Amino acid sequence: MNHMKSFLLIVLMVVAQVSQAETIDSLLASGQLEARAVVTTPAPYFQKAPVEVVVEIGTPHRFSSVTRVRDFTVPATLVRRVTKSAFNETRRKDGESWNYQSLRFALHPERTGQLRAPTLTAFISIETEADGVVEGELKLTVPALDVEEPPGTEDLSSWVAAETLTVEETWEGSLKTYQVGDAVTRVRRVSITGSPAMAIPASAPIELDGVDVYHAPALVDDKEVGGALQGERIERLVFTFKGGGSHTIPDQKIHWFNLKTKAVEKIDFPGRVLEVSGAPVSKAAAESSPEPKAEARGVAYAGLAILAAALWYAFYRWIGRPNWLGNVLEWSEEMRQHRRARSDFMRAAEQQESHRCLELLYKSMTEHSEWQLSAACANDPQLSAIADALMAHAFGDGQPPQTSEVERLWEMCQLSKQQGQKTDALQLNPGPSD
């Protein structure tokens, strides 16, 4: 009987210890933990201007791992991680030494009105003396913000907000007089600080009679210089002359909102006249040119023949290698994983499991550490609306988008991965003749 009493006493002690074990919520309630999401940028908040949000965690105990914040998106807003990992510091609070970890985010709202960020999820792990490692998640609320239109931008259709903006324009292959068939390339390099490169608007398109204009894909790049974000956009515009005469490139302007002076500034680009020897392209010559469809078919057939020969040669070289079977098996496994991932995604979309869809989208883009769904859809209003609806249903009370609409997000991600594997350099300028 005494043994039974001892056993019951031990069980009661274990249950009491388990029930009293610390959790993240209990540490917060007892004042041994503080967590908040604060907006550190002073008002007013302007459209396209960065708004900094800081997630800060403090405790008198030690952190057993780095605090993490789950990726989040905000409708019509570019979300950028300013710090890739948590920043550590020690402060005095009520005569006691506290450890703090903080993460910084920059929000660039594209629209005016109220900006509401979703509730942030922070994963916290703390080592206590009494209970060992205590870890868990906390939900943090970001204050709602009123975003205003910057003064002076009311009548502008294209502009960027930045602390500084510089533009360098050069011309490759420039001549005093060109011949028909010559080409000249305009290179425009736009550099800003305080905003990412993707916020820089594209230059106005140019169309000239008798001139073919090729727009090479713009190169964008961001980097940290002395703790400040610097963005750069490089555009290459190639003009190839089909006929003689004077071809005038019109004046252009770039407007930008100076975050330091809170005023709109502009950079002027004077027009440029390109003189080409020879007769201009006549209307009759244009009408007598080969039928586009027939010409396109001829080019297509020739291209297919070249592609078939190249594939046959590549296959011949490939099977000649000793590890060709391993390559086949590796490729087969990659395709199998791709099909399985897409099947899982479509199943989640059909069952309206929006949170699972988001998880699979981000998992498929894990090799791109800075990838954000909102940023990837920013240039396509329809995709942006689908992404917003998916996010609203996953984390709120919104209606789920259609399965076919969600499928477009998956296809967009796969296309982004393929484009990311290509080289950025693209040579389009054939160069002027002598």
ChimeraX attribute file (.defattr): number of C-alpha atoms within 10 A of each C-alpha:
attribute: neighborCount
match mode: 1-to-1
recipient: residues
	/A:1	6
	/A:2	7
	/A:3	8
	/A:4	9
	/A:5	10
	/A:6	11
	/A:7	12
	/A:8	12
	/A:9	12
	/A:10	12
	/A:11	12
	/A:12	12
	/A:13	12
	/A:14	12
	/A:15	12
	/A:16	11
	/A:17	12
	/A:18	10
	/A:19	9
	/A:20	11
	/A:21	13
	/A:22	19
	/A:23	16
	/A:24	18
	/A:25	14
	/A:26	13
	/A:27	16
	/A:28	16
	/A:29	11
	/A:30	10
	/A:31	10
	/A:32	16
	/A:33	20
	/A:34	15
	/A:35	19
	/A:36	17
	/A:37	21
	/A:38	16
	/A:39	18
	/A:40	11
	/A:41	13
	/A:42	8
	/A:43	12
	/A:44	12
	/A:45	20
	/A:46	24
	/A:47	22
	/A:48	25
	/A:49	26
	/A:50	24
	/A:51	22
	/A:52	19
	/A:53	20
	/A:54	19
	/A:55	23
	/A:56	19
	/A:57	21
	/A:58	22
	/A:59	22
	/A:60	20
	/A:61	16
	/A:62	16
	/A:63	22
	/A:64	15
	/A:65	14
	/A:66	16
	/A:67	23
	/A:68	19
	/A:69	19
	/A:70	8
	/A:71	15
	/A:72	16
	/A:73	21
	/A:74	20
	/A:75	22
	/A:76	20
	/A:77	21
	/A:78	23
	/A:79	23
	/A:80	23
	/A:81	15
	/A:82	18
	/A:83	13
	/A:84	13
	/A:85	15
	/A:86	19
	/A:87	14
	/A:88	15
	/A:89	11
	/A:90	13
	/A:91	13
	/A:92	10
	/A:93	11
	/A:94	7
	/A:95	7
	/A:96	8
	/A:97	13
	/A:98	18
	/A:99	18
	/A:100	23
	/A:101	21
	/A:102	21
	/A:103	21
	/A:104	21
	/A:105	18
	/A:106	21
	/A:107	21
	/A:108	24
	/A:109	24
	/A:110	18
	/A:111	16
	/A:112	16
	/A:113	14
	/A:114	12
	/A:115	20
	/A:116	14
	/A:117	17
	/A:118	20
	/A:119	16
	/A:120	20
	/A:121	16
	/A:122	21
	/A:123	17
	/A:124	21
	/A:125	18
	/A:126	24
	/A:127	15
	/A:128	18
	/A:129	9
	/A:130	8
	/A:131	13
	/A:132	12
	/A:133	16
	/A:134	17
	/A:135	18
	/A:136	12
	/A:137	17
	/A:138	18
	/A:139	15
	/A:140	17
	/A:141	16
	/A:142	19
	/A:143	14
	/A:144	12
	/A:145	16
	/A:146	14
	/A:147	21
	/A:148	18
	/A:149	17
	/A:150	21
	/A:151	11
	/A:152	13
	/A:153	17
	/A:154	8
	/A:155	6
	/A:156	9
	/A:157	7
	/A:158	15
	/A:159	20
	/A:160	20
	/A:161	27
	/A:162	25
	/A:163	17
	/A:164	16
	/A:165	25
	/A:166	11
	/A:167	15
	/A:168	10
	/A:169	12
	/A:170	12
	/A:171	14
	/A:172	15
	/A:173	16
	/A:174	15
	/A:175	17
	/A:176	8
	/A:177	11
	/A:178	23
	/A:179	20
	/A:180	21
	/A:181	17
	/A:182	20
	/A:183	25
	/A:184	22
	/A:185	24
	/A:186	17
	/A:187	16
	/A:188	18
	/A:189	18
	/A:190	21
	/A:191	23
	/A:192	24
	/A:193	22
	/A:194	17
	/A:195	27
	/A:196	23
	/A:197	22
	/A:198	17
	/A:199	21
	/A:200	22
	/A:201	15
	/A:202	15
	/A:203	13
	/A:204	9
	/A:205	8
	/A:206	13
	/A:207	11
	/A:208	13
	/A:209	12
	/A:210	19
	/A:211	19
	/A:212	14
	/A:213	18
	/A:214	15
	/A:215	14
	/A:216	16
	/A:217	13
	/A:218	16
	/A:219	16
	/A:220	19
	/A:221	13
	/A:222	17
	/A:223	14
	/A:224	11
	/A:225	9
	/A:226	7
	/A:227	8
	/A:228	12
	/A:229	16
	/A:230	22
	/A:231	23
	/A:232	23
	/A:233	22
	/A:234	20
	/A:235	20
	/A:236	23
	/A:237	22
	/A:238	24
	/A:239	23
	/A:240	23
	/A:241	27
	/A:242	19
	/A:243	20
	/A:244	20
	/A:245	19
	/A:246	14
	/A:247	17
	/A:248	13
	/A:249	14
	/A:250	13
	/A:251	10
	/A:252	12
	/A:253	14
	/A:254	19
	/A:255	19
	/A:256	25
	/A:257	26
	/A:258	19
	/A:259	18
	/A:260	9
	/A:261	9
	/A:262	15
	/A:263	14
	/A:264	17
	/A:265	14
	/A:266	13
	/A:267	13
	/A:268	10
	/A:269	13
	/A:270	10
	/A:271	11
	/A:272	11
	/A:273	12
	/A:274	19
	/A:275	17
	/A:276	22
	/A:277	14
	/A:278	13
	/A:279	11
	/A:280	17
	/A:281	17
	/A:282	10
	/A:283	8
	/A:284	8
	/A:285	9
	/A:286	10
	/A:287	9
	/A:288	8
	/A:289	9
	/A:290	10
	/A:291	9
	/A:292	9
	/A:293	9
	/A:294	10
	/A:295	11
	/A:296	12
	/A:297	11
	/A:298	12
	/A:299	12
	/A:300	12
	/A:301	11
	/A:302	12
	/A:303	12
	/A:304	12
	/A:305	12
	/A:306	12
	/A:307	12
	/A:308	12
	/A:309	12
	/A:310	12
	/A:311	12
	/A:312	12
	/A:313	11
	/A:314	12
	/A:315	12
	/A:316	11
	/A:317	11
	/A:318	15
	/A:319	13
	/A:320	10
	/A:321	10
	/A:322	9
	/A:323	10
	/A:324	14
	/A:325	12
	/A:326	10
	/A:327	14
	/A:328	13
	/A:329	11
	/A:330	12
	/A:331	11
	/A:332	12
	/A:333	12
	/A:334	12
	/A:335	12
	/A:336	12
	/A:337	11
	/A:338	14
	/A:339	12
	/A:340	12
	/A:341	16
	/A:342	18
	/A:343	12
	/A:344	14
	/A:345	23
	/A:346	19
	/A:347	15
	/A:348	19
	/A:349	24
	/A:350	14
	/A:351	11
	/A:352	20
	/A:353	17
	/A:354	23
	/A:355	17
	/A:356	16
	/A:357	24
	/A:358	22
	/A:359	11
	/A:360	18
	/A:361	20
	/A:362	17
	/A:363	12
	/A:364	17
	/A:365	17
	/A:366	11
	/A:367	10
	/A:368	12
	/A:369	9
	/A:370	11
	/A:371	16
	/A:372	19
	/A:373	25
	/A:374	22
	/A:375	19
	/A:376	17
	/A:377	20
	/A:378	20
	/A:379	10
	/A:380	10
	/A:381	11
	/A:382	13
	/A:383	20
	/A:384	20
	/A:385	18
	/A:386	19
	/A:387	25
	/A:388	21
	/A:389	21
	/A:390	27
	/A:391	27
	/A:392	21
	/A:393	18
	/A:394	19
	/A:395	12
	/A:396	12
	/A:397	10
	/A:398	13
	/A:399	13
	/A:400	19
	/A:401	20
	/A:402	14
	/A:403	15
	/A:404	11
	/A:405	17
	/A:406	25
	/A:407	16
	/A:408	15
	/A:409	22
	/A:410	19
	/A:411	12
	/A:412	15
	/A:413	19
	/A:414	16
	/A:415	11
	/A:416	14
	/A:417	15
	/A:418	10
	/A:419	11
	/A:420	11
	/A:421	8
	/A:422	8
	/A:423	7
	/A:424	12
	/A:425	10
	/A:426	11
	/A:427	9
	/A:428	15
	/A:429	20
	/A:430	14
	/A:431	16
	/A:432	18
	/A:433	12
	/A:434	7
